[in-house]
Amino acid sequence: MMRILVTTVFILVAVTPLLQAQEGQLRLLPAEINAVTSVDAGAGTSGVSGIQTRTLKGDATKSGTYTIQLTIPANVTIQAHTHPE
């Protein structure tokens, strides 16, 4: 009985960080991503024309974590740069 209890506690201790890491994750299907409106020169474009941005999660205009999708035309380059945060 003690062995089962120890094994159960060990499993819970091992799995808890994995469950916490998944907290806040969002899984989107391609159709759901395509339903999000694209904008020109949005966050992540560095002001380069022709790049389309979709904000999939969070707010790219505020401090914090966010996820964006960039669609970049062929032969367009975003120059090396830094981010203040």
N, C-alpha and C positions, 0 to 999 in steps of 0.2 A: 504494500500500500504506500509506504514512504517513497519507494522508487517511482511510482506513478506520479505522486505529488511533485517530486523534484523534477521529473521530466516535464510535467505540465508547466511548472513555473519557468523552467529553462526555455521552453517553446514560447511562452508569453513574453518573456524578456527579449528573445531574439526577434519576434515578429512585431512587437510594438513600434520600434523605429521605422519599420517598413510601412506600416499603416499610417503613421504620422507623416511620412514623406509623401504619401499619395494624397494627403489632405489638401484640398484646394486645387487639385488637378482637374482639368477639363478635357474631355475627349470629344472632338468634333468630327462628324462625317464630312466628306468632301462637299456634299450638297449643303450642309450647314455653313461651311466656310464660304462657299460661293454665294450664299444668301446675305452675307455681311457686305454692306456697301463699301466699295473702294473709293478712295479719295486721291486726288493729285497732290503732290508735294506735302503729304502728311508727315507725321512723325516717322523718322527713319530714312527719309529721302535725301537729307542734307540739302534740300532745296533744288535738287537736280530735276529738271522737267522730264516728263515721260514716265517717271516711276509711280506706280500705284501702290497704295498702302491700305491694308485692312487691319484694324485692331481687333484681335480675336479674344483677348482677355485683359482686363485692367484698363488703365488710363495712361496712355503714352505721354500725355501732357503734364502729368503729375509725378512726383517722387514716388518710387515704389516699383514693384515688379509688374511687368506687362508682357504680352506676346503680340507681335505683329507679323504679318505676312507681307513681303515686298515682292512686287512683280516688276522686274527690271528689263527694259528692252535690250535687244542685242547691241553690243558695242557701247553700252553706257557704263561709265565707271563712277563709283562713289569714292572720292579721295579719302585717304587715311585721315582720321580725325579722332578726337577724344570726346568723352561725355563727362559733364560736370559731376555726375553722381556715380 
